[in-house]
Amino acid sequence: MVLQDLGRRINAAVTDLTRSQNLDEKAFDSMVKEICNALLEADVNVKLVAGLRQSIRRSVNFKELAPGVNKKRVIQKAVFDELVKLVDPHAEPFKPRKGKPNIIMFVGLQGAGKTTTCTKLARWYQARGFKSCLVCADTFRAGAFDQLKQNATKARIPYFGSLTNTDPVAVAAEGVEKFKRERFEVIIVDTSGRHRQEDALFEEMVQIQQAVRPQQTVMVLDASIGQAAEAQSRAFKEAADFGAIIITKTDGAAAGGGAISAVAATHTPIVFIGSGEHLLDLERFDPRAFVGKLLGMGDMQGLMEHVQSLKLDQKDTMKHIASGVFTVRDLRDQLSNITKMGPLSKMAGMIPGLSNAMQGLDDADSAAKLRRMIAITDSMTDKELDSDGKLFVQEPTRMTRVARGSGTSVREVEELLTQQQTMATMAKRMKGGMANMQRAQGAM
Ligand code: GDP
């Protein structure tokens, strides 16, 4: 999405400043201005941008910075933190309870991606051990039920809907009752959207909500919604008081800033983002990771900060990443460091790709998985550890040998190498940015 352009501009503004010889207040002001212009052009609400501008200025008080403090680092951190605040409403996302019916209702305009996202979310919960199903309460749009049916069948999710009953409230209530009786745990209700906010749509939404009494109402918002996002989300919030937002089509060409404004206007967390038309294109939304990615640092920013605070020996890996390299040994070092860092689920979330591998596992399971991954690397030769991993593809018998030596499976070895490839690709992408960060830190 064009959010990447936004990220690039913000990053460039910060980098320009941190490279400039005269790091004075004037240079700082023009950086803040450039960041704000970039945000405005990406459709972020004017008031929010003004607020951000003030906060960045407030958090970096030039005159009061003690001599010897690394100004560049302080500025980078301030920009990062303020952007995180912008997308983080500090509200806990909904957690379904096992063994109970959890009803989730979707609302949003037509075409926002509700039907597609319903199925993605049902699959997401299904993959995490919740017995999940779908109810189609969209009796307005011809073909809505067919679409849901097709998606649900593909994902093997049980569904309910009616081709003859045109009363969405009755269909929703009937579907939810049926699935409750059948002891489903996550029951997702898709409602109809209209082209605009219309009174009839809101009325129907409220009636369905009263009939099925959802634990969570989710508003689906198209990333391309732009300036209309704020008014729209406020209107939906007033009528349906949704507790979470899912932004769809983040893979598209939209500016995306409108979505950020919607979050801030309604103090509602974005819980997931849709990143494609495929069933698996649904990602957990994490503000720090989001801003990190926005600024082109990947999720590694948080990891780096954490690692630095722990004073672990990271020199080689950092040097490698700065030069765009990430070897199997680098991955091994990271994995063994993680075991020293505490809350595994949190740490894994910071390493791109590893969070997927750990999804759905609790800390004990994650620790066991991590030990197996380390065991795999322990069975590798130095040549293999210091390689970019490609020699395993050229000579697959190496994988068999390592799997046997570590008491794991070839599939697990492959998984680890995929992980390392993800990191290597990121390292390549981050080459410039990391080198800058290192320079900045070196000057501390
Ligand atoms: P609804 O009217 O709100 O139920 O919207 P649909 O689920 O029918 O989605 C409208 C269109 O958006 C469909 O063509 C979907 O394939 C597409 N869509 C939904 N989510 C995404 C996404 O995250 N990325 C992309 N590229 N397309 C999406």
Residues whose N, C-alpha, C, O or C-beta is under 5 A from the ligand:
A	BS01	GDP	L109 Q110 G111 A112 G113 K114 T115 T116 T117 G193 T248 K249 T250 D251 G274 S275 G276 E277 D281
